[in-house]
Amino acid sequence: MPELSIVVVNYNTREATVACLRSVLDTSAGVDLELVVVDNGSADGSVEAFREAFAADPVTVIEAGENLGFARGVNLGARAASGSWLLLLNPDTVTLPGSLDALLAFAHAHPEYGVYGGRTLRPDGTVDPSSCWGAPTLWSLAMFASMASTAFKRSPVFDPESLGAWPRDTVREVPIVTGCLLLIRRDDWERLGGMDEDYFLYGEDAEFSIRAAREGLRRVIVPDAEIVHEVGGSSDAGGAKGCMVMAGKVTLLRKTWSPVRAAIGVRLLVAGVGVRAGLETVTRRSRAPWRTVWARRADWVDGYPRAEATLFGRELAAA
């Protein structure tokens, strides 16, 4: 039985996922690990490529047969994994030498934490802050609605969900560890019940961190655990992605806040999208993703699971 099971969910990102898996194997020789890859019905020959490239390696490929989304894909992979620790890893990442060793070593030395993240870098070597976030509040959403979070980006007062200008280079407890690099004990994962499968894409890792906090699990960033992250490798950029992100945010509010507070929060989200769409119209920008998000607000404003049907054209499973 390996110590660490790494779960990667792939959807039409064959080359990136091959590079991700190879980087893990090449940079983590001292870690007793297995790799579990869940393929969400890719049409780019991913399954065959993985089985051919890693025939002699500890890599298990699971064919989901359809696009399950992130939460269901991760849960499927976790059920097939056998390690005492689970690591969620995005397919559009590359692990750097010693990173996984450092992450596991920190987790063993600091059992007072329950969810462990790392430091993500962009391909050009600059810091990608998306390894962790602050939790949404009515104040942070008001700052989004008023555009203050954009005008004063990385401000701890006006953009609090960004956690300020902190470059993720120190050990720090955080509200949300994102699913691009998330380590947890298998026992804790099972106690929490895995990811919430009402979500399809975006928002499920934030809800997972909030649920972990309610169960007494502290979330922490380990700066020595570094990966390179090509953000958004398995989803379209621009307005379509924005709609998915908004659907996840709406779902998060409705699942973690009281009904009245969540209703106010959703209105603030809609207002913030409307302001940004209006500015794109006034300035006549050729690229106008917020106008797309605004035009499709009826598709995401109810959140998941309904947004799975309206955004992705998928028939929802019966309750």
WOTA-V403672 format. One record per pair of residues at least 24 apart in sequence whose C-alpha atoms are under 6 Angstrom apart, sorted by the first residue. I is the first residue (numbers start at 1). GAP is how many residues later the second one is. If there is no record, write none. Layout:
# WOTA-V403672
i->I gap->GAP
i->I gap->GAP
This chain:
# WOTA-V403672
i->2 gap->30
i->2 gap->31
i->2 gap->81
i->3 gap->29
i->3 gap->30
i->3 gap->80
i->3 gap->81
i->4 gap->29
i->4 gap->79
i->4 gap->81
i->4 gap->82
i->5 gap->28
i->5 gap->29
i->5 gap->30
i->5 gap->76
i->5 gap->78
i->5 gap->81
i->6 gap->29
i->6 gap->30
i->6 gap->80
i->6 gap->81
i->6 gap->82
i->7 gap->29
i->7 gap->30
i->7 gap->70
i->7 gap->81
i->8 gap->29
i->8 gap->81
i->8 gap->82
i->8 gap->83
i->9 gap->28
i->9 gap->29
i->10 gap->29
i->11 gap->29
i->11 gap->31
i->12 gap->30
i->12 gap->32
i->14 gap->32
i->16 gap->76
i->17 gap->74
i->20 gap->71
i->20 gap->73
i->20 gap->74
i->23 gap->71
i->23 gap->72
i->24 gap->71
i->27 gap->70
i->34 gap->24
i->35 gap->24
i->36 gap->24
i->37 gap->24
i->38 gap->24
i->38 gap->39
i->39 gap->24
i->39 gap->25
i->40 gap->24
i->40 gap->26
i->40 gap->27
i->40 gap->28
i->41 gap->24
i->41 gap->25
i->41 gap->26
i->69 gap->131
i->69 gap->132
i->70 gap->131
i->71 gap->124
i->71 gap->126
i->72 gap->125
i->84 gap->102
i->85 gap->99
i->85 gap->100
i->85 gap->101
i->86 gap->97
i->86 gap->98
i->86 gap->100
i->87 gap->95
i->87 gap->96
i->88 gap->91
i->88 gap->93
i->88 gap->94
i->89 gap->91
i->89 gap->92
i->90 gap->90
i->92 gap->138
i->92 gap->141
i->93 gap->135
i->93 gap->136
i->94 gap->133
i->94 gap->134
i->95 gap->132
i->96 gap->130
i->96 gap->131
i->99 gap->126
i->99 gap->127
i->102 gap->123
i->103 gap->122
i->113 gap->105
i->114 gap->103
i->114 gap->104
i->115 gap->68
i->115 gap->69
i->115 gap->104
i->116 gap->66
i->116 gap->67
i->116 gap->103
i->116 gap->104
i->116 gap->105
i->117 gap->60
i->117 gap->64
i->117 gap->65
i->117 gap->104
i->117 gap->105
i->118 gap->103
i->118 gap->104
i->118 gap->105
i->118 gap->107
i->118 gap->108
i->119 gap->49
i->119 gap->104
i->119 gap->107
i->120 gap->106
i->120 gap->107
i->120 gap->108
i->121 gap->107
i->121 gap->108
i->122 gap->106
i->122 gap->107
i->131 gap->47
i->132 gap->44
i->132 gap->45
i->132 gap->46
i->133 gap->28
i->133 gap->29
i->133 gap->43
i->134 gap->27
i->134 gap->29
i->134 gap->41
i->135 gap->40
i->141 gap->127
i->144 gap->128
i->145 gap->123
i->145 gap->126
i->145 gap->127
i->169 gap->54
i->170 gap->53
i->171 gap->50
i->171 gap->51
i->172 gap->48
i->172 gap->49
i->173 gap->46
i->173 gap->47
i->174 gap->45
i->174 gap->46
i->176 gap->30
i->176 gap->33
i->178 gap->27
i->179 gap->26
i->198 gap->107
i->199 gap->105
i->202 gap->43
i->202 gap->46
i->203 gap->45
i->203 gap->46
i->238 gap->51
i->239 gap->50
i->239 gap->53
i->239 gap->54
i->243 gap->50
i->247 gap->53
i->247 gap->56
i->250 gap->53
i->251 gap->52
i->251 gap->53
